[in-house]
Amino acid sequence: MPISILSRNLFEDIGRDFWHDIVRYRSRGLEFRDVVVYPTQAMALAKSLGVVRGGPDWPYFPFQIVLRHCRGPVPIRCDARPDATEGPAERAGAGLWCGPVSHHFGHMVADFGMRIAASARFDPDTPLVFSTWDRDGPAPPHFFWEILDHLGVPRGRVRLVARPTRFARLRALPQAAADEA
């Protein structure tokens, strides 16, 4: 068999599996067991900095690009692995990861709004998980709760992580929108 045919078939097979996985992820998200979610540790949302630190310490973190906070039409990491400075203080059952609580309205809507909307409808019994600053940090801004109210999310369903928390099962749906501006 000529190399060109072998190469073409190999890439077609890889491509088919890749797109199958992407389609499956986009409809059901990915779920992991025994994941520690850390409070928000840093958030610099300026275009030049684009760093979010905190949230889930996903297994194989460097390879979980589509699960993490990304920008642009192609997933490009603009977050960093949480600092595991202290072990998990709390335990939780299942959760749907939605993102950090941003104190900037535009970023909260553009970066996380679609994931929140999809997660709210995906499984109505599972808590929506957000990282926030530690207990001494600022409370979520009023517009955070207004966004959730607008999407029909009961406030009792929201789990704010202000201390490291180990989730027995944590699922994340796609970010669903990309900031290209």
N, C-alpha and C positions, 0 to 999 in steps of 0.2 A: 504494500500500500504506500503510495507516495506520501511524503511528509506533509505536504500542503493539505491533503484530505484528512490525515490523522489530526493535524493541528486544528483544522476547521471544525471537525466533529468534537474534539476535546473541548474547544471553546464554546461550541453550541451547547454541549452537555453542562459545562460549568455555568454558562449563562442561564440555562433553563432552571437549574437548581437554585441559582442566586435569586432569580425573579420569583420563583415559587416561594422561597423563604421570605422575601420582601412582602409579597402579597399576603402570606399567612400572618406575618408580623403586623401589617397594616390593619388587618381585620380583628386579630385577637390579642395583639401585643405579645410581650414575652413575660414569663413568670419565672421567678427564682425563689429558692427556699433559703431560709436562714441568712437574710441580708440585714446588715446594720445600716440604719439611716442616721446621719449626723446632722446636728443643727447647721444652719448657714454659718460659714466661717469667714467668707469673703464674697463681696459682690461689687465688681467694678464694671458697670454696664456701658462705659464709654466705648465707642467703636474701636478705638485703638487698643484698649485693654481687654475688653471682653472676657473677663474671668469670673466664673462662679465656682466657689469651693464650698463643699458641704453636700448634704443629700446622701443618696445611696452609695455605698461602697460595693458596686456591682462585682460579681465574680468576673475574673479576667477583664478588669476595668479598662485597660487600654484598647481592647477590641470591641467594647460596647458602644460604639459611636452613635448608632441610631437611637439608642435609649437615652442618650445624654443631651445636654443643652447644646444645640448646634445652630449655626447661622448659614444662610445662603442656600442655593439650589442643590449643592452637594454637601453632605454632612462634613463639617469641619469642626473639630473640637474647639470649644471656647470655654471649657471648664477644666477643673483640675480635681484629681482624686482627693477626697476628704482626708484631713489629718486625723489619724486615729490616736489622738492624744490621751483619750480615756476609753475604757471599755464600755460596753453597753450598760446603761443604768436601768433600763426598762425592757420589758418584753411585750410584744404585741402579736396578734394573730395575723390576719390577712390585711392587705392594704393595696390601694391603687396609687402609684406615685404620680403626682401632678407637677411638682417643681418647687422651687423656693418661693417664699413670699417676697415679692419685690415691692419696694416703697416708691416705685415709679409706675404710674398708671399705664402709660403706653407700653412699657416693657411687660408688665403683668398681663395685659391683654394680648399683645402681639406675640410674645414668646411662649406663653403658657395657656392662653385662653382656649385654644382649640383642643389641647390635651385635656383640660379641665372639662370642657363640654362633652367630649367623647367618653371620658372616664365616668362622668356623672350618669350617663345613659347605659354604659357597658354592663355594670353589675350594681343595681340599686341598693344592695345590702352591704357592700364592702366600703369601708371608710376611705375617703380621699386624703392622701398624705401629702403634707407640705412641710418643708424645712423652714425654720424661722431662727432668728438669733436666739442665743441662750436666754434663760429666764430673766436675766437682768437687761436684756436688749429691748428695743422698741416693740410695742405691740403691733399687730398687723394694722395697716391703715384702714380707714373706714371704707375706701373703695374696694378693698379686697372682699369684704363681706357683701358689698353691693353687687359685685360681679357674681359671686356665688348665689345670691338671692335672685339675680336676673336669670341665671341658668337653672333655677329651681332646685338648688342643692340645700337640703336642710343643714343648718349650722351644727347640729349634733352629729352629723356624719363626717365632719372635718376633723382630722387628726393633725395637730400642729406639733412638730418634733422640735423641742427646745433642748432635749438631752439625748445622747446617743440611745437609740432604741433598736432592738433586734426584732425583725419581723419574721414570723414563721414562713409566710408567703408574701412576696411583693411582686406585683405585676405593673408593667408600664406600657401604655399605649403610645403610638407615635406622637411626636410633637405636632404633626399635622400642618404646620405652617412654617414658612422660612422667611426670615427677614432679609430682604435683598436690597433694602434702601441704603 
